[in-house]
């Protein structure tokens, strides 16, 4: 049986907004496999791991019950399902918000105005917990989909739904009232995964790769040449993980500097480096940083 073959199991979303990023992360981690949405699992050729393709709503429970050792899923799903799992790390993709929204012309201006109102949602547990914490009593209308049209159909006075860009809300003439939950993709684990020595070793190996990928995200490796006399000025400009590496060149009085830089500040830093004496600046992508 798949569940008893001794290999590590990681569950990812079969098809949806987290699928491509989840697959990309696993492949950056050096895992080789053929992913088929129609197939339950895809075995890795170079690591004792099987990738399970599941509905995102089912992933927390499958990990909780030990069918999968690990899972990649949104924090919003983990909280809604109240799954007894361990969150190992946030993954930096799949960002979204669970937001309370009302029609543009609604008299509801604050969450206090929701008292006694009807709120449609596919996240009843999370919403109930939020309202209880705020001391607000409201009727929760649980729906399985198309939450954004509930006010138009007079099914509810407000909605509580996931939004990434807010486009769907605007298309349905809704305005945000308050954020209930900030969410992103997380790596979760079965609480017993570290009790099995064989599985623990595999989880630890995979975590090193995932951590290295996350450390490298949004960073670039930068190399440049400069006169030795310019090095003190350049070191003050370069925002690196550590002090830049300085290597003597064949040309007397010249050195090469190597460093890691965040891509969102590269252009500003590059201009300052050139003014300070740097030349032949080369920037390349980074796939992994292992600390």
ABEGO torsion letter per residue (X at the ends): XAAAAGBBBBBBBABEAAAAAAAAAAAAAGBBBBBBAABABBBBAABBBBBBBBBAAAAAAAAAAGABABBBBBAAAAAAAGBBBBBABBAGBGBBBBBBBBBAABABABAAAABGBBBBBABAAAAAAAAAAAGBBBBBBBBAEGAAAAAAAGABABBBBBBAAGAAAAAAGBBBABBABBBBBBBBBBAAAAABAAAAAAAAAAAAAAAAAAAABGBBBBBBBBBAAAAAAAAAABBBABBBBBBBBABBGBBBBBBBBBAAAAAAAAAAAAAAGBBGBBBBBBABBBX
